[in-house]
Amino acid sequence: MTVVTFHRVLRRGDARWETALAPWTLEEAAFDQCLEFLKRHYSIVSLDDVRQALKRARPLPARSLLLTFDDGFADNLDYALPLLRKHGATATIFITSDSIGSSERLWTEDLLWAVSRGRVSQRQLTCLHTILIGCVREPQDANLIWNIVRRGPNYDAGLVELVLSTLDIDLQRVRSPRQMLRREEIATLVANGIWIGAHGKTHSAFPASSDVAVELSHPRAVLKEIITPYGQGTVDALSFPHGAYTLEIADQALSAGYELLFTGEPELCCLDQGYLATSLIGRLDADARRIAPAGQFRPEMLAASLFMAARRQPDRGSRIAARARQHATEIVRMTGYGLLAHLWRRLLDPRRSAKREAR
């Protein structure tokens, strides 16, 4: 099974486009073409299909694919939903409960955009890190921004605003059109066949969170109240913010009532005769810079990302499968879709795989 992660779908004329983060934002037309490609080569399944496969109640079809969105941006309703309906596809949206109804996106995302545009100096970033998190050993460390991004949502909003003002950091936050989904919009999505999952309370990386139990319980309670009247009875799927987790946190999530745990590990999920053997599921990120540079959809780049991904080999003796292998940091550059389609047929066709295993 393949799971693909999206975040945002926007039109270039939308006021939110200018400050949207390029790796995680697809132009509307490119997303339309992306769905056409995925429908042609996969059987798109729902979150419930995956849940039933985990329970061994109903197997997944060959070449099954689950579409997911992280965070809960309002443009998922504005632009993604109409295109999903056009292609007869469903998706799962993982929502951060503290962000519901917010006119702004997370301050850390505005900071990430400002840094990418050179609006925040390294000195300002170092001072921000020192005040909020602690001293910096290497002021030029490129990971400073990511440390702030992963921890920042957990800090008091008043403190963050004071520190940003003191350091003269202007994030130029976009408030209109509204950035995040409202409760009634989440209900509309569910009524239109979209599934809802949890993405933490604050969007802090769980290993850095001050209260993992609340990060797990709060979105379940809030989202269940919203979606239950529209046919989805429970929130039992979790996407780890930033893809970060430990096996102890995964066990804690299962104990809290979650059944499906989605990570950021770029791998396919191996099936046992169509059934899931583990609750821990990797996902492949749809990087807009690769698959649609300058808004031009590149099917061969999407194919390379999906068809050549590593496959998780689950340890069936444990409750949660451990990592199968270390993954290469880059995919071998491919030059043509015809070659990639050939590789897809040779490597991933279930019938050919069965023959290789038999040999």
MIBASE-802662 format. One record per residue (C-alpha): x, y, z. Coordinates in nm, 3 decimals, m for minus. Each point is the difference from the previous one (the first is absolute). Example, Ala and Ser with C-alpha at 12.3 -4.5 7.8 and 13.67 -1.06 7.14 Angstrom:
<recs>
(rec (1.230; m0.450; 0.780)) (rec (0.137; 0.344; m0.066)) 
</recs>
This chain:
<recs>
(rec (0.000; 0.000; 0.000)) (rec (0.116; 0.350; m0.087)) (rec (m0.092; 0.300; 0.214)) (rec (0.059; 0.347; m0.145)) (rec (0.010; 0.317; 0.210)) (rec (m0.114; 0.340; m0.122)) (rec (m0.044; 0.319; 0.199)) (rec (m0.140; 0.285; m0.207)) (rec (m0.168; 0.057; m0.337)) (rec (m0.031; 0.363; m0.113)) (rec (m0.065; 0.216; m0.303)) (rec (0.271; 0.252; m0.086)) (rec (m0.246; 0.288; 0.024)) (rec (m0.089; m0.090; 0.358)) (rec (0.142; 0.243; 0.258)) (rec (0.142; m0.296; 0.194)) (rec (0.216; m0.111; m0.291)) (rec (0.278; 0.256; 0.045)) (rec (0.098; m0.116; 0.348)) (rec (m0.082; m0.370; m0.043)) (rec (0.297; m0.229; 0.058)) (rec (0.114; m0.129; m0.339)) (rec (0.082; m0.364; 0.088)) (rec (m0.348; m0.060; 0.141)) (rec (m0.222; 0.203; m0.235)) (rec (m0.132; m0.129; m0.333)) (rec (m0.163; 0.224; m0.253)) (rec (m0.362; m0.092; m0.070)) (rec (0.060; m0.112; m0.360)) (rec (0.301; m0.212; 0.101)) (rec (m0.203; m0.175; 0.270)) (rec (m0.268; m0.075; m0.261)) (rec (0.262; m0.165; m0.223)) (rec (0.149; m0.179; 0.297)) (rec (m0.336; m0.157; 0.084)) (rec (m0.046; m0.105; m0.361)) (rec (0.339; m0.174; 0.011)) (rec (m0.072; m0.175; 0.332)) (rec (m0.344; m0.118; m0.113)) (rec (0.158; m0.150; m0.312)) (rec (0.264; m0.202; 0.184)) (rec (m0.152; m0.080; 0.340)) (rec (m0.316; m0.108; 0.177)) (rec (m0.075; 0.291; 0.232)) (rec (m0.131; m0.125; 0.334)) (rec (m0.157; 0.166; 0.303)) (rec (0.118; 0.015; 0.359)) (rec (m0.274; m0.246; 0.089)) (rec (0.131; m0.244; m0.262)) (rec (0.341; 0.017; 0.169)) (rec (m0.157; m0.047; 0.343)) (rec (m0.188; m0.308; m0.118)) (rec (0.321; m0.142; m0.147)) (rec (0.173; 0.044; 0.336)) (rec (m0.282; m0.191; 0.169)) (rec (0.023; m0.266; m0.274)) (rec (m0.367; 0.060; m0.074)) (rec (0.048; 0.099; m0.363)) (rec (0.316; m0.012; m0.214)) (rec (0.129; 0.296; m0.194)) (rec (0.016; m0.021; m0.381)) (rec (0.325; m0.027; m0.192)) (rec (0.183; 0.332; m0.045)) (rec (m0.206; 0.164; 0.273)) (rec (0.070; 0.364; 0.077)) (rec (m0.120; 0.226; 0.282)) (rec (m0.005; 0.378; m0.049)) (rec (0.069; 0.208; 0.311)) (rec (0.027; 0.368; 0.091)) (rec (0.169; 0.135; 0.311)) (rec (m0.076; 0.302; 0.222)) (rec (m0.358; 0.100; m0.092)) (rec (0.038; 0.294; m0.238)) (rec (m0.319; 0.167; m0.121)) (rec (0.113; m0.037; m0.361)) (rec (m0.053; m0.376; 0.036)) (rec (m0.370; 0.084; m0.019)) (rec (0.032; 0.289; m0.247)) (rec (0.212; m0.172; m0.265)) (rec (0.082; m0.361; 0.085)) (rec (m0.353; m0.125; 0.069)) (rec (m0.150; 0.106; m0.337)) (rec (0.282; m0.179; m0.184)) (rec (m0.030; m0.310; 0.216)) (rec (m0.371; m0.012; m0.084)) (rec (0.076; 0.055; m0.368)) (rec (0.221; m0.310; m0.002)) (rec (m0.224; m0.207; 0.227)) (rec (0.273; m0.022; 0.263)) (rec (m0.003; 0.021; 0.377)) (rec (0.273; 0.117; 0.238)) (rec (0.082; 0.025; 0.369)) (rec (0.078; 0.335; 0.161)) (rec (0.204; m0.003; 0.320)) (rec (m0.086; 0.308; 0.206)) (rec (0.183; 0.180; 0.281)) (rec (m0.273; 0.081; 0.250)) (rec (0.140; 0.329; 0.134)) (rec (0.004; 0.141; m0.354)) (rec (m0.369; m0.059; m0.074)) (rec (m0.167; 0.325; m0.104)) (rec (0.321; 0.205; 0.011)) (rec (0.033; 0.287; m0.244)) (rec (0.377; m0.046; 0.015)) (rec (0.216; m0.303; m0.059)) (rec (0.256; m0.105; 0.263)) (rec (0.250; 0.273; 0.082)) (rec (0.279; m0.247; m0.067)) (rec (m0.114; m0.039; m0.360)) (rec (0.001; 0.377; m0.044)) (rec (0.350; 0.001; 0.148)) (rec (0.112; m0.274; m0.238)) (rec (m0.129; 0.204; m0.295)) (rec (0.169; 0.317; 0.128)) (rec (0.332; m0.182; 0.039)) (rec (m0.029; m0.147; m0.350)) (rec (m0.048; 0.350; m0.140)) (rec (0.293; 0.149; 0.190)) (rec (m0.224; 0.213; 0.223)) (rec (0.153; m0.141; 0.320)) (rec (0.375; 0.018; 0.059)) (rec (0.207; m0.282; 0.147)) (rec (0.069; 0.220; 0.302)) (rec (m0.373; 0.049; 0.060)) (rec (m0.060; m0.372; m0.041)) (rec (0.278; m0.084; 0.244)) (rec (m0.138; 0.243; 0.258)) (rec (m0.351; m0.139; m0.046)) (rec (0.126; m0.355; 0.054)) (rec (0.201; 0.104; 0.307)) (rec (m0.297; 0.172; 0.167)) (rec (m0.261; m0.266; m0.075)) (rec (0.199; m0.323; 0.005)) (rec (0.351; 0.055; 0.128)) (rec (0.353; 0.095; m0.092)) (rec (0.136; m0.073; m0.345)) (rec (0.339; m0.167; m0.038)) (rec (0.029; 0.070; m0.372)) (rec (m0.167; 0.333; m0.093)) (rec (0.017; m0.090; m0.370)) (rec (m0.166; m0.339; 0.048)) (rec (m0.255; m0.050; m0.280)) (rec (m0.212; m0.213; 0.234)) (rec (m0.082; 0.293; 0.230)) (rec (m0.313; 0.089; m0.195)) (rec (m0.124; m0.361; 0.004)) (rec (0.057; m0.028; 0.373)) (rec (m0.217; 0.308; 0.048)) (rec (m0.263; m0.126; m0.245)) (rec (m0.033; m0.337; 0.174)) (rec (m0.018; 0.148; 0.352)) (rec (m0.147; 0.345; m0.058)) (rec (m0.375; m0.075; m0.004)) (rec (0.028; m0.121; 0.359)) (rec (0.100; 0.343; 0.132)) (rec (m0.236; 0.260; 0.142)) (rec (m0.130; 0.230; m0.275)) (rec (0.049; 0.313; 0.212)) (rec (0.362; m0.089; 0.069)) (rec (0.067; m0.070; m0.366)) (rec (m0.153; 0.331; m0.106)) (rec (0.208; 0.189; 0.259)) (rec (0.323; m0.169; m0.106)) (rec (m0.066; 0.059; m0.371)) (rec (m0.073; 0.367; 0.068)) (rec (0.313; 0.038; 0.215)) (rec (0.214; m0.150; m0.276)) (rec (m0.173; 0.216; m0.264)) (rec (m0.118; m0.305; m0.195)) (rec (m0.303; 0.080; m0.216)) (rec (m0.164; m0.318; m0.128)) (rec (m0.250; 0.188; m0.222)) (rec (m0.273; m0.243; 0.092)) (rec (m0.284; m0.058; m0.248)) (rec (m0.342; m0.002; 0.168)) (rec (m0.233; 0.041; m0.298)) (rec (m0.111; m0.222; m0.159)) (rec (m0.010; m0.212; 0.313)) (rec (0.276; m0.260; 0.013)) (rec (m0.147; m0.290; 0.200)) (rec (m0.321; m0.205; m0.015)) (rec (m0.296; 0.091; 0.222)) (rec (m0.207; m0.259; 0.183)) (rec (m0.290; 0.027; m0.245)) (rec (0.238; m0.039; m0.294)) (rec (0.141; m0.318; 0.150)) (rec (m0.358; m0.125; 0.026)) (rec (m0.055; 0.089; m0.368)) (rec (0.306; m0.200; m0.099)) (rec (m0.126; m0.307; 0.189)) (rec (m0.343; 0.038; m0.159)) (rec (0.179; m0.012; m0.338)) (rec (0.179; m0.328; 0.067)) (rec (0.325; 0.133; 0.148)) (rec (0.144; m0.180; 0.304)) (rec (0.145; 0.186; 0.296)) (rec (0.298; m0.095; 0.215)) (rec (0.200; 0.163; 0.278)) (rec (0.324; 0.194; m0.043)) (rec (0.074; 0.091; 0.359)) (rec (m0.126; 0.289; 0.210)) (rec (0.265; 0.262; m0.065)) (rec (0.199; m0.145; m0.294)) (rec (0.311; m0.035; 0.215)) (rec (0.216; m0.301; m0.074)) (rec (m0.111; m0.260; 0.254)) (rec (0.351; m0.092; 0.122)) (rec (0.048; 0.369; 0.092)) (rec (m0.347; 0.051; 0.147)) (rec (m0.050; 0.086; 0.366)) (rec (m0.320; m0.211; 0.015)) (rec (m0.037; m0.281; m0.254)) (rec (m0.316; m0.127; 0.172)) (rec (m0.182; 0.326; m0.071)) (rec (0.137; 0.010; m0.355)) (rec (m0.168; m0.337; m0.050)) (rec (m0.327; 0.048; 0.188)) (rec (m0.097; 0.358; m0.090)) (rec (m0.039; m0.039; m0.378)) (rec (m0.189; m0.329; 0.043)) (rec (m0.258; 0.164; 0.226)) (rec (m0.036; 0.323; m0.201)) (rec (m0.019; m0.165; m0.341)) (rec (m0.234; m0.278; 0.111)) (rec (m0.251; 0.261; 0.118)) (rec (0.011; 0.164; m0.343)) (rec (m0.017; m0.306; m0.223)) (rec (m0.228; m0.244; 0.183)) (rec (m0.328; 0.156; m0.122)) (rec (0.122; m0.039; m0.361)) (rec (0.073; m0.372; m0.001)) (rec (0.359; m0.043; 0.117)) (rec (m0.038; m0.150; 0.345)) (rec (0.352; 0.022; 0.134)) (rec (0.344; 0.152; m0.047)) (rec (0.237; m0.295; 0.003)) (rec (0.266; 0.110; m0.249)) (rec (0.294; 0.219; 0.094)) (rec (0.263; 0.173; m0.210)) (rec (0.306; 0.087; 0.208)) (rec (0.082; 0.372; m0.039)) (rec (0.326; 0.035; m0.192)) (rec (m0.008; m0.379; m0.032)) (rec (0.183; m0.019; 0.333)) (rec (m0.061; m0.277; 0.251)) (rec (0.163; m0.268; 0.209)) (rec (m0.121; m0.356; 0.043)) (rec (m0.097; 0.090; 0.356)) (rec (m0.215; 0.287; m0.128)) (rec (m0.154; m0.231; m0.260)) (rec (m0.095; m0.245; 0.275)) (rec (m0.145; 0.289; 0.200)) (rec (m0.210; 0.104; m0.301)) (rec (m0.137; m0.353; m0.038)) (rec (m0.085; m0.007; 0.370)) (rec (m0.182; 0.334; m0.043)) (rec (m0.236; m0.159; m0.254)) (rec (0.168; 0.061; m0.335)) (rec (0.016; m0.293; m0.241)) (rec (0.190; 0.142; m0.298)) (rec (0.322; 0.198; 0.049)) (rec (0.141; 0.187; m0.300)) (rec (0.366; 0.101; 0.005)) (rec (0.224; 0.206; m0.224)) (rec (0.216; m0.295; m0.099)) (rec (0.014; m0.011; m0.383)) (rec (m0.099; m0.358; m0.059)) (rec (m0.275; m0.222; m0.134)) (rec (m0.202; m0.221; 0.232)) (rec (0.028; m0.369; m0.081)) (rec (m0.322; m0.200; 0.013)) (rec (m0.060; m0.361; 0.093)) (rec (m0.254; m0.122; m0.258)) (rec (m0.158; 0.344; 0.003)) (rec (0.007; 0.043; 0.378)) (rec (0.208; 0.237; 0.211)) (rec (0.246; m0.165; 0.236)) (rec (0.080; 0.314; 0.203)) (rec (m0.167; 0.317; 0.127)) (rec (0.306; 0.206; m0.087)) (rec (m0.023; 0.132; m0.356)) (rec (0.256; 0.201; m0.196)) (rec (m0.093; 0.271; m0.249)) (rec (0.151; 0.157; m0.310)) (rec (0.004; 0.380; m0.007)) (rec (m0.125; 0.170; m0.317)) (rec (0.274; 0.263; m0.030)) (rec (m0.140; 0.268; m0.230)) (rec (0.349; 0.118; m0.095)) (rec (0.071; m0.341; m0.155)) (rec (m0.331; m0.106; m0.146)) (rec (m0.123; 0.341; m0.118)) (rec (0.285; 0.254; m0.029)) (rec (m0.133; 0.341; m0.102)) (rec (m0.348; m0.156; m0.002)) (rec (0.083; m0.241; m0.284)) (rec (m0.098; m0.356; 0.090)) (rec (0.281; m0.251; m0.053)) (rec (m0.150; m0.351; 0.000)) (rec (0.341; m0.164; m0.029)) (rec (0.113; 0.166; 0.324)) (rec (m0.312; m0.110; 0.184)) (rec (0.050; m0.349; m0.142)) (rec (0.360; m0.005; 0.125)) (rec (m0.111; 0.102; 0.348)) (rec (m0.269; m0.266; 0.021)) (rec (0.112; m0.295; m0.209)) (rec (0.354; m0.014; 0.137)) (rec (m0.082; 0.043; 0.370)) (rec (0.133; m0.250; 0.251)) (rec (m0.238; m0.257; 0.146)) (rec (m0.044; m0.065; 0.371)) (rec (0.053; m0.362; 0.099)) (rec (m0.206; m0.038; 0.319)) (rec (0.110; m0.206; 0.298)) (rec (m0.319; m0.192; 0.070)) (rec (0.113; m0.104; 0.345)) (rec (m0.017; 0.354; 0.137)) (rec (m0.292; 0.231; 0.055)) (rec (0.156; 0.267; m0.214)) (rec (0.244; m0.078; m0.277)) (rec (0.352; 0.136; 0.031)) (rec (0.169; 0.172; m0.289)) (rec (0.089; m0.233; m0.281)) (rec (0.310; 0.174; m0.131)) (rec (0.178; 0.328; m0.037)) (rec (m0.121; 0.189; m0.306)) (rec (0.212; 0.171; m0.260)) (rec (m0.008; 0.378; 0.027)) (rec (m0.070; 0.057; m0.365)) (rec (m0.194; m0.183; m0.271)) (rec (0.199; m0.088; m0.309)) (rec (m0.081; 0.257; m0.265)) (rec (m0.231; m0.142; m0.265)) (rec (m0.043; 0.146; m0.343)) (rec (m0.321; m0.135; m0.146)) (rec (m0.339; m0.119; 0.109)) (rec (0.016; m0.302; m0.232)) (rec (0.300; m0.140; 0.189)) (rec (m0.169; 0.066; 0.333)) (rec (m0.318; m0.173; m0.107)) (rec (0.214; m0.297; m0.107)) (rec (0.166; m0.006; 0.342)) (rec (m0.340; 0.023; 0.165)) (rec (m0.121; m0.305; m0.191)) (rec (0.322; m0.191; 0.063)) (rec (0.050; 0.081; 0.367)) (rec (m0.338; 0.067; 0.156)) (rec (m0.257; m0.197; m0.196)) (rec (m0.135; m0.246; 0.261)) (rec (m0.002; m0.295; m0.240)) (rec (0.365; 0.054; m0.097)) (rec (0.095; 0.048; 0.365)) (rec (m0.166; m0.331; 0.086)) (rec (0.193; m0.176; m0.275)) (rec (0.331; 0.144; 0.125)) (rec (m0.077; m0.107; 0.355)) (rec (m0.094; m0.349; m0.121)) (rec (0.337; m0.026; m0.175)) 
</recs>
